[in-house]
């Protein structure tokens, strides 16, 4: 069973940076899609960034140029580097992996809180 554990959230001032990590219990090599989502109070969960097994990345318009998604296959860990943080980035951030084919799954982590405040 695939399990994901996020870490790296916290309180940061506007303009600051954080790096979120998503440790997987299985090899992430070959996983079709790894993504970071966020959910702010009273809002729907939204995609922040994703990276495919081929390394293709996709970003929400609101984070382009500020956030970078990456993964380290040797560590079975994905990352979200967040720079120039704004108050509107405040949310719970969730890691997600999707795979399809012989082994299909859609797994979420429990989330990590990111708060951007003076």
Contact map, one row per residue, 1 for C-alpha under 8 A:
1110000000000000000000000000000000000000000000000000000000000000000000000000000000000000000000000000000000000000000000
1111000000000000000000011100000000000000000000000000000000000000000000000000000000000000000000000000000000100000000000
1111100000000000000000011100000000000000000000000000000000000000000000000000000000000000000000000000000000111000000000
0111110000000000000001111000000000000000000000000000000000000000000000000000000000000000000000110000000000111100000000
0011111000000000000011110000000000000000000000000000000000000000000000000000000000000000000000100000000000001110000000
0001111100000000000111100000000000000000000000000000000000000000000000000000000000000000000001100000000000001111000000
0000111110000000000111000000000000000000000000000000000000000000000000000000000000000000000000000000000000000001000000
0000011111000000011110000000000000000000000000000000000000000000000000000000000000000000000000000000000000000001000000
0000001111100000011100000000000000000000000000000000000000000000000000000000000000000000000000000000000000000001111000
0000000111110000000000000000000000000000000000000000000000000000000000000000000000000000000000000000000000000001111000
0000000011111000000000000000000000000000000000000000000000000000000000000000000000000000000000000000000000000000011110
0000000001111101110000000000000000000000000000000000000000000000000000000000000000000000000000000000000000000000011111
0000000000111111000000000000000000000000000000000000000000000000000000000000000000001000000000000000000000000000000111
0000000000011111000000000000000000000000000000000000000000000000000000000000000000011110000000000000000000000000000111
0000000000001111100000000000000000000000000000000000000000000000000000000000000000111100000000000000000000000000000000
0000000000011111110000000000000000000000000000000000000000000000000000000000000000111000000000000000000000000000000000
0000000000010011111000000000000000000000000000000000000000000000000000000000000011111000000000000000000000000000000000
0000000110010001111100000000000000000000000000000000000000000000000000000000000011100000000000000000000000000000000000
0000000110000000111110000000000000000000000000000000000000000000000000000000001111000000000000000000000000000000000000
0000011110000000011111000000000000000000000000000000000000000000000000000000001111000000000000000000000000000000000000
0000111100000000001111100000000000000000000000000000000000000000000000000000111100000000000000000000000000000000000000
0001111000000000000111110000000000000000000000000000000000000000000000000000111000000000000000100000000000000000000000
0001110000000000000011111000000000000000000000000000000000000000000000000011110000000000000000000000000000000000000000
0111100000000000000001111111000000000000000000000000000000000000000000000001100000000000000000000000000000000000000000
0111000000000000000000111110000000000000000000000000000000000000000000000001000000000000000000000000000000000000000000
0110000000000000000000011111000000000000000000000000000000000000000000000001000000000000000000000000000000000000000000
0000000000000000000000011111110000000000000000000000000000000000000000001001000000000000000000000000000000000000000000
0000000000000000000000010111111000000000000000000000000000000000000000001001100000000000000000000000000000000000000000
0000000000000000000000000011111000000000000000000000100000000000000000001001000000000000000000000000000000000000000000
0000000000000000000000000011111100000000000000000000100000000000000000000000000000000000000000000000000000000000000000
0000000000000000000000000001111111000000000000000001100000000000000000000000000000000000000000001110000000000000000000
0000000000000000000000000000011111000000000000000001100000000000000000000000000000000000000000001111000000000000000000
0000000000000000000000000000001111100000000000000111100000000000000000000000000000000000000000001110000000000000000000
0000000000000000000000000000001111110000000000000111000000000000000000000000010000000000000000111100000000000000000000
0000000000000000000000000000000011111000000000111110000000000000000000000000000000000000000000111000000000000000000000
0000000000000000000000000000000001111100000000111100000000000000000000000000000100000000000011110000000000000000000000
0000000000000000000000000000000000111110000011111000000000000000000000000000000000000000000011110000000000000000000000
0000000000000000000000000000000000011111000011110000000000000000000000000000000000000000001111000000000000000000000000
0000000000000000000000000000000000001111101111000000000000000000000000000000000000000000001110000000000000000000000000
0000000000000000000000000000000000000111111110000000000000000000000000000000000000000000011100000000000000000000000000
0000000000000000000000000000000000000011111000000000000000000000000000000000000000000000001000000000000000000000000000
0000000000000000000000000000000000000001111100000000000000000000000000000000000000000000000000000000000000000000000000
0000000000000000000000000000000000000011111110000000000000000000000000000000000000000000000000000000000000000000000000
0000000000000000000000000000000000000011011111000000000000000000000000000000000000000000000000000000000000000000000000
0000000000000000000000000000000000001111001111100000000000000000000000000000000000000000000000000000000000000000000000
0000000000000000000000000000000000001110000111110000000000000000000000000000000000000000000000000000000000000000000000
0000000000000000000000000000000000111100000011111100000000110000000000000000000000000000000000000000000000000000000000
0000000000000000000000000000000000111100000001111100000000110010000000000000000000000000000000000000000000000000000000
0000000000000000000000000000000000111000000000111110000011110000000110000000000000000000000000000000000000000000000000
0000000000000000000000000000000011110000000000111111000011100000000010000000000000000000000000000000000000000000000000
0000000000000000000000000000000011100000000000001111111111000000000011000000000000000000000000000000000000000000000000
0000000000000000000000000000001111000000000000000111111110000000000000000000000000000000000000000000000000000000000000
0000000000000000000000000000111110000000000000000011111100000000000000000000000000000000000000000000000000000000000000
0000000000000000000000000000000000000000000000000011111100000000000000000000000000000000000000000000000000000000000000
0000000000000000000000000000000000000000000000000011111110000000000000000000000000000000000000000000000000000000000000
0000000000000000000000000000000000000000000000000011111111000000000000000000000000000000000000000000000000000000000000
0000000000000000000000000000000000000000000000001111001111100000000010000000000000000000000000000000000000000000000000
0000000000000000000000000000000000000000000000001110000111110000000000000000000000000000000000000000000000000000000000
0000000000000000000000000000000000000000000000111100000011111011000000000000000000000000000000000000000000000000000000
0000000000000000000000000000000000000000000000111000000001111111000000000000000000000000000000000000000000000000000000
0000000000000000000000000000000000000000000000000000000000111111000000000000000000000000000000000000000000000000000000
0000000000000000000000000000000000000000000000000000000000011111000000000000000000000000000000000000000000000000000000
0000000000000000000000000000000000000000000000010000000000111111111000000000000000000000000000000000000000000000000000
0000000000000000000000000000000000000000000000000000000000111111111000000000000000000000000000000000000000000000000000
0000000000000000000000000000000000000000000000000000000000000011111100000000000000000000000000000000000000000000000000
0000000000000000000000000000000000000000000000000000000000000011111100000000000001111000000000000000000000000000000000
0000000000000000000000000000000000000000000000000000000000000011111110000000000111100000000000000000000000000000000000
0000000000000000000000000000000000000000000000001000000000000000111111000000000111000000000000000000000000000000000000
0000000000000000000000000000000000000000000000001110000010000000001111100000011110000000000000000000000000000000000000
0000000000000000000000000000000000000000000000000010000000000000000111110000011100000000000000000000000000000000000000
0000000000000000000000000000000000000000000000000000000000000000000011111001111000000000000000000000000000000000000000
0000000000000000000000000000000000000000000000000000000000000000000001111111110000000000000000000000000000000000000000
0000000000000000000000000011100000000000000000000000000000000000000000111111100000000000000000000000000000000000000000
0000000000000000000000000000000000000000000000000000000000000000000000011111100000000000000000000000000000000000000000
0000000000000000000000100000000000000000000000000000000000000000000000011111100000000000000000000000000000000000000000
0000000000000000000000111111100000000000000000000000000000000000000000111111110000000000000000000000000000000000000000
0000000000000000000011110001000000000000000000000000000000000000000000111111111000000000000000000000000000000000000000
0000000000000000000011100000000001000000000000000000000000000000000011110001111100000000000000000000000000000000000000
0000000000000000001111000000000000000000000000000000000000000000000011100000111110000000000000000000000000000000000000
0000000000000000001110000000000000010000000000000000000000000000001111000000011111000000000000000000000000000000000000
0000000000000000111100000000000000000000000000000000000000000000001110000000001111100000000000000000000000000000000000
0000000000000000111100000000000000000000000000000000000000000000011100000000000111111000000000000000000000000000000000
0000000000000011110000000000000000000000000000000000000000000000011000000000000011111000000000000000000000000000000000
0000000000000111100000000000000000000000000000000000000000000000010000000000000001111100000000000000000000000000000000
0000000000001111100000000000000000000000000000000000000000000000010000000000000001111110100000000000000000000000000100
0000000000000110000000000000000000000000000000000000000000000000000000000000000000011111110000000000000000000000000100
0000000000000100000000000000000000000000000000000000000000000000000000000000000000001111110000000000000000000000001110
0000000000000000000000000000000000000000000000000000000000000000000000000000000000000111110000000000000000000000000100
0000000000000000000000000000000000000000000000000000000000000000000000000000000000001111111000000000000000000000011100
0000000000000000000000000000000000000001000000000000000000000000000000000000000000000111111100000000000000000000111100
0000000000000000000000000000000000000111100000000000000000000000000000000000000000000000111110000000000000000000111000
0000000000000000000000000000000000000111000000000000000000000000000000000000000000000000011111000000000000000011110000
0000000000000000000000000000000000011110000000000000000000000000000000000000000000000000001111100000000000000011110000
0000010000000000000000000000000000011100000000000000000000000000000000000000000000000000000111110000000000011111000000
0001110000000000000001000000000001111000000000000000000000000000000000000000000000000000000011111000000000011110000000
0001000000000000000000000000000001111000000000000000000000000000000000000000000000000000000001111100000001111000000000
0000000000000000000000000000001111100000000000000000000000000000000000000000000000000000000000111110000011110000000000
0000000000000000000000000000001111000000000000000000000000000000000000000000000000000000000000011111000111100000000000
0000000000000000000000000000001110000000000000000000000000000000000000000000000000000000000000001111101111000000000000
0000000000000000000000000000000100000000000000000000000000000000000000000000000000000000000000000111111110000000000000
0000000000000000000000000000000000000000000000000000000000000000000000000000000000000000000000000011111100000000000000
0000000000000000000000000000000000000000000000000000000000000000000000000000000000000000000000000001111100000000000000
0000000000000000000000000000000000000000000000000000000000000000000000000000000000000000000000000011111110000000000000
0000000000000000000000000000000000000000000000000000000000000000000000000000000000000000000000000111111111000000000000
0000000000000000000000000000000000000000000000000000000000000000000000000000000000000000000000001111001111100000000000
0000000000000000000000000000000000000000000000000000000000000000000000000000000000000000000000011110000111110000000000
0111000000000000000000000000000000000000000000000000000000000000000000000000000000000000000000011100000011111000000000
0011000000000000000000000000000000000000000000000000000000000000000000000000000000000000000001111000000001111100000000
0011110000000000000000000000000000000000000000000000000000000000000000000000000000000000000001110000000000111110000000
0001110000000000000000000000000000000000000000000000000000000000000000000000000000000000000001100000000000011111000000
0000110000000000000000000000000000000000000000000000000000000000000000000000000000000000000111100000000000001111100000
0000011111000000000000000000000000000000000000000000000000000000000000000000000000000000000111000000000000000111110000
0000000011000000000000000000000000000000000000000000000000000000000000000000000000000000011110000000000000000011111000
0000000011110000000000000000000000000000000000000000000000000000000000000000000000000000111110000000000000000001111100
0000000011110000000000000000000000000000000000000000000000000000000000000000000000000010111000000000000000000000111110
0000000000111100000000000000000000000000000000000000000000000000000000000000000000001111110000000000000000000000011111
0000000000111100000000000000000000000000000000000000000000000000000000000000000000000010000000000000000000000000001111
0000000000011100000000000000000000000000000000000000000000000000000000000000000000000000000000000000000000000000000111
